[in-house]
């Protein structure tokens, strides 16, 4: 098949996909018997036009905003098609949204209508409707025999739109043709540093630049599994990429992914690091419980493939280089790699078929690779899967960049990096202290490669700005340059390596974004806690580094001459344990992933000029570096 045509707006992307891939399966979901039932590219587009016609008839105008509160299901993508083909922009969110977030998002976004997934979400929206004066229409997506007065059913709208189009109504086609590059296709709300959600405005031009530039070898007929929340920019972008390339997507869940991997036999999928870490632990557990011979064969197979893959990486220029290796070091590596290849190439090939092929079968046996995003992949997990023949293509980006900025590819897989920057995308590395550009800089050795600083990017995928928040936009976006808030470097391989965050937002291993300031403010209410910093970037859960109050502990009968002495006091640890559980819990308004899983005392107070700025703000990257061993010991 010829290379797919993408179009310049998502309305065109959807239309071209229907024309090019016709009756191929676009999306599949399980029926009541657990059997995947497909919907074709052509059928999905027709349903989208039907819904668009019904929305136009309801009074939804071009460039209106429409809420979409739902988790993964076929009706989500149908609703997305309908909203976009009607020339409107959707405002998506998952069903775990709180009432406060629900009101804020729908009101702040000026949503005139909202699609809700379940009767439970419908009930909540109706209870809050008095606080949503701009909301005119509510649509229930899941089938229901009856709905309250004034609520529409998605099935009825599809039927109504189909009837209108059969009678000659061309309003949907006209709206779709009228969509412009600069029009918004979505507003995605993410948490800001104060905890108030920020509405990221993404245009059709933003997303279509992703489809145009993503350097992934996706093919019509590839099969993908969808497990990440579709309202997140990462999964949504991947699903749109699949549509543009003719890739069929099947919806799965954590509960059934093991079975669905064997049934669907996916060739590609988008994933989060947590999925691969869990699978890694499961594989190791199976290996450790196996008979000695099988266990020994696995370790020998892994050793062989590790030597061969590292040697091949060196000869392909894909061995991580952050310092700029000289001639002598490269010569030594060349000799070592050649020797390893000669010794291990044949055993690796034989043992691959005997041992590793069976392990690869856990992902269906036809897996070409996964794009991992939403958090950093643990290095040992990254190496493990790439070495055993399950390519993990780690990527990097943020909602504000539609979302991808860089990604590893099958042809350029430098483990330890997130790959090369996209075409049309510029990156610069900026000194955190004085704002000087470290990379690119022709005056520096290596052009500034290997120098650590804050990552700024500019390109067609960068958002228009935060909705109705010019001040917030200016803080992160100036002269087209987006301040990512991440610390990184460009390696001598020409790839981007992420080293940490300069912003306060913490991204957990499962992709959850956590704002530490409200948690720290709550913990600081304890008389026993003088200073506290919440940590957990790329970890499974949050932790806290606590500077205790000597005076408060002395009043409580805990004698200590210095802060360091308190770490040895069992009573001191019990008092702080109780405070942490009391202050950060469900009753005080914190979600499960916002709670503190572990904490440790630090031996000295945070000081200006060291861990704090002159305005007493925490230098989180300094603290994370200084106490890296303590954090790793606490959170793993």
N, C-alpha and C positions, 0 to 999 in steps of 0.2 A: 504494500500500500504506500502511496505517496506520503510525504511529510504532511502533517495536518496543517490546515489554515486556522489561525487563531482568532482573527478579527481584532478590532480596535476598541470595542466595548464588550462587556460581558453578555449583553443582549445578542451581539453578533457571534460571540463564542458559542453560546447555546444553540443558536440557529445553525451555524456551520457544523457543529458536532452532530446535530440531527441529520443534516444532509450527507455528511461524510460517513457516519457510522450506523445510520438507519436502525436496523433491527438487532444490532448487537446489544447485549445486556449492558446497561449503564449502571443501574443500582439493583441490588437484590436484598430482600429481607425474608425472614422465616415466616412461614404460615403457622397455623395452629398445630400442625403436625411436626413442626421443626424443620420443614423442607424449605430451602431457599427458592423464592419465586422472583424472577427478574422483571424489570421494567426497562424497555429499550430506550435508546437515545431519542428516537423519533417519538415514542409514546410519552416520554418525560417532557419533551418540548411542547407537544400538543396539550398536555395537561397544564403546563405553565401558561400557555396562551389562553386556555380556557379560564384559568384563575385570574389572569390579568384582565380579561374582558369583564369578568364579574366585579373585580375591584374598581375598574373604571366606572362601571355602572353604579357602584356604591358611592362614588364621589371622591375616590382617592385620586389626587392630582399628581401630575408629573413632579418629581422632586419632593413629594411628601415623605414623611418618615413613618415607618410601620414597625411596631415591636414584634419580636419573634422569640417567645419564651418556650424553649423546648430543648430536650436532649436528642440524641441521635435517633432518627427514624426516617423512613422514606418521605413521610409528609413534610419533614423539614426542608428537604431539597425541592419538593414540589412547591412549597410556600415561597422559598427563596426565588425560584424561577418566576412564579407569578408576580411577586413584588417587584423584581427587577425588570421584567418585561413590561410591567405597567409604568415603568419610568420612575418608580419610587426607590427609596433606600431603606434597607431593613436595619433594625436595631436588635441584634440577637443577644440572648442570655440563656443560661441553663436553668433547669428547674430547682437548683439548690439556692437560688437567689433569695435573700431575705426580704421581708416586707418593706423595710426601709430602702433597700437598694432598688426594689421593684418600683416603688413610687418615684424615687429620685430619677432613675433611668428613663422611665416612660414620660415623666413630666419634663425633665431637663431636655430630652431629645425632641420634644414637641410632637410626640407620636400621635397620629390621628386615628390609628387602628392598632390592634394587637392580636397576633395569633398565639394561642396558648395550647400546650400539648394535652393536658389531662383535665378531668373535672376538678381535681384538687387545686390546680393552679387557677382554673377558671373561678372557683369559689373565692380564692384569695383576691384575685383582680376585682371581682364584683364587690367584695367587701371594702376595697380601697378606692373604688371608683369616684367617690365624692372628692377625693384628693387629686383626681385626674380630669380636670375640666376640659382639656383639649382632646380627650379620647372619645371618639365617636362610635367606633365599631369594635366588637370583640368577636373573635372567631375561634371556635373549638376545633382542634385538629384531629383528636382521636374520635372514632365513631361513637355515637350516642343516640339512643332512641328519642330522647327529648332534651331540650336545653331551655334555660330560663328565657323569658321574654326579652327580646332585644339582642340576643346572642345568635350568631350565625354558625352554621356547621360547615366545615371545609368541604365535605362531600356535596352539600347543597350548592355551594358556590361553584364547584367544578361542573356540576350538572347545569346550573344556570348559564355559566359562561360558554359551555359547549353548545347549548341551545342558541344562544345569541350568535355565536360564530357560524353555526349551521344556517342561520337565517340571514347571513351576509354581513354581520357586524365585524368591521375591520379595526375597531378601536385598539385592540391589543397589538396588532401588527403595526399600526401607526405609532403607538406609544413606543414600542420597541425600536422602531426606525428613528425615532426622535431623540433617543438617548445620546448624550454627548460625552466626549472623553473626560471633560472636567466635572461631570456630574458625580455626586456621591453614589456609591453602591451600598455602603454600610457605614454605620457609626458603632464602633465596638467600645464598650466601657471597660476600662481597666482602673485599678486602684492607683491613686496618686500618693505622694509622700505624707499627706495629711489623712489618708484613708478615704477621702471623698473621690468617688469614681470620676474618671476623666473620659470624655467621649472622643475617641480617635476617629477622625474623618478620613476615610479612604475612598479614592475616586476610581472610576473605571480605568483610567490611565494607569493608576498605581498598580492595580491587580493585573492588568493586561501586560504590563512591563515584566511582571513575574513570569507569566506564561511564556512570554517571548524569550526571556533570558535564563530561566532555570536550566542548568546544564545537565539535566538528567535524561538518560536514555530510556524513556518510557515508550512503549509500543502499543499500538492498537491490538487488543486481545490480551494484554496483561491483566492480571487479576489482583485487586487490592482488598485488604481487610480494613475496615474503619472501626477503631476502638477509642480514639481520643475524642473529646467533646467537640462536636462540629461547630459550635459557636465560637470556639477559640480560633484566632486568625490562622494558626499553623495548620490545623486539620482542615479548616475551610479552604485555605489556599491549596492544599494538596488535593482535595476533592475536585476543585476547579481545574487543577492541572490534569487530573485523571479524565475529566470531561473533555478537555481540549485535545487530549491524546487518544481518546477512544478506549480508555482503561475501565474495565468493569469493577465496581466497588460493592462489597458485601458488608452489611452491618453486623458487628459482633459485640461481645461484652466480656468483661473479665471472667465472668462465671462460665462462659462457653467457648472462650478463645482456643483452649486446647483441642476441643472437638472440631471447631470450625477451621482451624489450621489444616487439619487432616481432610476435611470435607472440601473446602474451597481450593486448597493447594495454592495459596497466593504466591505471586511472583514478586510483588512489591508491597510496601505499606509504610505509612507514617507512624512513628512511635515515640514514646517518651523513655528516658533512661531507666525508669523504674521497672518497666516490662522486661528489659534485658538483664537487669540485676536479679530479678526474681527467677528468670529462666536459668541464669548462670548458677545460682544457688541450688536450684532443683537438679540441674545436670550434675553438679559436684556431689550432691547428696546421693544420687543414684550411683555415681562412680564409687564413692566411698563405701557403699553398702554392697557392691558387687564382689564376686569371688576374687581371690588374689590374682589369678591369671588375667581376668578381664580388666581388673584395675591396673595391673602392670602394663597391659597392652595400650590402655588409654594414655597413661603417662608417657609411654614411649612414643605413641603417635603424636601427642601434643608437642613433645620435645622436638621431634623431627620436623613437624610442620612449622614450628616457631623458628627454628634455624633457617629453614628454606624461605619462609616469608620475609624474614628480616634481611636475608641476603638479597632477595629479589627487590625489596624496597630500596636498598642501597643502590643497586645497579640501575634502577628506574628513577633515581633522584627523589625517592619518596621516604627516605629516612629523616626523621625530624632533625632540623639544624637551626638552633636558636643563637649560635655564637659565630657562625661563619668558619667552617672547618678549613684548615690550611692543607697544603699539599701533603705534608707528612702524615697528618691524621687520615686524610682520604686514602692515601696509599696503604696505610695499615688496615683500614676498614675494607679496602678492596681485597687485600690478601686474605683477611679473616673471612670475608663473605664468600670468596671463591672457594676457600677450603671447606666452609660449612656446606656449600652447595654440593661439592663433590662427595662429601661424606654422607649427607642426609637426603639428597634428592630422591634416590631410589627407595630407601625405606619410607620416606614421606609418602611417596606415591602408593606403595603397597599398603601401608597402614591406613591411608585415607579411605581406600575402598573397603578395607576390613573393619575399621573402627569409626572414623569420623563421619562417613556417609550415613551411618545409622543415627548419629547424633543430629545431623542436619535434617533427618526425617521428622523431627519434632516440629519443624516449621513447614511441613507439608511435602518436602522433597523437591520442590520446583522453585524455591525461593532464590531470587536474584539479588535481593538486598532491601534494606530498610533505611529510611531517612529518619534519623533520631534528632529530636529537638525539644525545646521547652525546658532545658536544663542541661547541665554538663554530664557527660557519660564518664563513669569512673574509669580511670586508665586501664586497670587490670581487666575489667569487663570488656572495654573497647578492644583491647588486644586479643582477648580470648575468642570472641566471635569472628573477628576478622581473620585470625589465624586458622580457625577450624573450617573456614569456608562459608561463613554467613556474613556477607559484607554489611557493615554498619557505616552508613554515610552520615557522619555527624554534621549538622548544620547550625547556623547561628542567625539570629534576627530578633525582632521585637514587633509587637502589634503595630507600632508606629511606622514600621517599614514594610508592611504588607504581607508577610512578615520577614521574608528571608533576605539576608545580606550576603551570606557566603555559605557554601556547602561543599563537602568532599564529593568526589565523583568516582565512578568505577575506574576511570582512567587517571585519576590523580588523588590517591588515597593516602594522605600523609597522617598517620595515626598520631594523635596529640594535638591536632589542629582541627579547625572547622572548614578547611579548604580555602580555595581562592575566592576573592571577591567577584561578584557578578560583572559581566559586561555592562557598560553604561554607569557603573557604580564607582565612586571615588571613596577612598579611605585615607584618613590622616590620623596619626598617633600624636597626641598633644600632651605636653608636660603638665602634670597636675598642679605643680607649684607656680609656674609662671606663664602658662598658656602657650609656650613656644611649640612650634610644630617640629616634632622629632622625626616623623616619617610622613611623606617623602622629603628628603633633604640631601641634595646632591653633594653638599659640602661635607657630609658625614661619611665615615667608612660604611660601605654597604648601603649607602643611601638612606640610612636610618633604620635598616632592618635590625631586629634583635633588641631594639630599645623599647622599654616598657612605658606606657602612658595611657591616657584616656582615648577611647575610640570615637572618632567623629566620622560621619558618613554623609555622602550626598549622591542622589541619584533619582531616577524616575519613580522608585517605589516609596519614597519618603512621603509621609502623610501631608495633607493640606494643613492640618493643625488640630488642636483640641476644640471641640464644639463649644462655642460661647465662652471661651476661656483664652483670650488673647495674651494675658499675662503668663499663664502656664505654657502656652505655645512659645512665647519669646524666651522663656527659660531654657528650652531644649532645642529650639530651632531658630537659627540666625543665618541669613544669607544662603539659605538652602542647606546648610550643614546641620545635621541632627547629632546632638550629643547623646550617645547611647547610654552614658553612665557606667559603661563597662571598661575595665582595664585590660589591655592586651598588647600584642606586638605583631609585627609582620615578620615571619621567619625568613631565613635565607633560602627556603624552598619557595618563597613567594606566597605563603599561606598565612591566614590569620589564626593566631593562637590567643584564646581567652584566658586571662589570669585572675580575674576577680571583678568586683564591682566598686565603683566610686560612689554610686548612688546608694541610697538607704534601702531601697526595695530588696528583699531577700527572695530568691527563687529556689524553692525546694526541689528535690530530686524528681518529684512527681509533677512538676510544672506549676504548682500553686505559688502565686505571688503573695508575699506577706509584708505588711508594713510594720517595721519593728517599733516605731516611735510610740504608738498608742499602748503597746504591750509594755515597753520600758516605762512609760509614764505611770501605768498601773502598778508595776512592780516597785517603782520608786516611792509609792505611798507607804510601803512598809518601813517601820522605824529601824529595822535591822539592815536595810539596804541603803547604802550611801550613794553608790553609783551602779549602773547596770547597763550592759549592752547585750542585745539579743543577736545571736549568730545562727547560722544554719544554711548559708549559701551552698547549693548543690548537695545538701544532706537530706536524709529521710525526714528529719523533724527538726524543730527549733531547740536551741540550747541558750543558756544565758551565762555570761561572765559577770560575777557579782563582786563589787567592792563593798565589804561589810562596814557597818558603823560600830567602831570599837566602843563608843560611849553607850549605845543601846544594849550591846551584849553585856557590858559590865553591869548595867542596871538590872539585867535579867539574871545576873549571877554567874556569867561566864567570864572568867578572868583570862586576859590575854595581854601580853606586853606589846605586841605588834600585830598587824593584819595577818601576817603569815602564820601566826600561831593558831588562828581560828580554824584553819583547815583541818587541824588535828582534833578539834573538839566535836565530839559526837552530838552534844547538846546544841551547839551552834548550827550544825548541819540539819538537825531535826527542826529547829525553829524556822530556818529559811525554807526547808521543804514544805512545811505547813503554810507559810506565807505565799509561796509560789502557787500551791494548789488552791489556796483561798482566793487569791487576787486574779488569777488568769484561769477562768473556767467558764462553763456554759452559762452559769448564773450571772456572771458579770459581762456576758455578751460576746465571748470569744468562741470562734469556731474550733473544731477539733484540731485542724492543722495549725492553728494559731497558739496552741498551748505549749508550754515548755516541757520537753521530754527529759531534759537533764540540765544541770547547772554546776558551775564550779566557782569557788572563791579564787580571786586573783590576789597576789601578794602585795600589790601597791596600788595606790589611788591613780586614776587617770589624770595626767597633768598637762597644762598648757605648754605647747612647744614640743610635746611628745605625742601623746594620744589624743590631744585636744587642740583645736584652733584657738586663736586669740579671742574669739567670740564664744568660747566654751562649747563648740560643736565637736562631737566625736569624729575622729578620723578613723572610720570603720575599716578601711583597707590597712591602716597601720596596725590597729588592734588585731585584725584577722591574721596578719603576718606574724606579729609578735607572739601571739598565743596559738599559732597553728597546731602545734603538737598537743596542747591542752584541748583544743576544739576537736581534733581528730580522735583523741582518746575518749572524749565525752560522747561524740556523735558517730564515730566510726567513719 
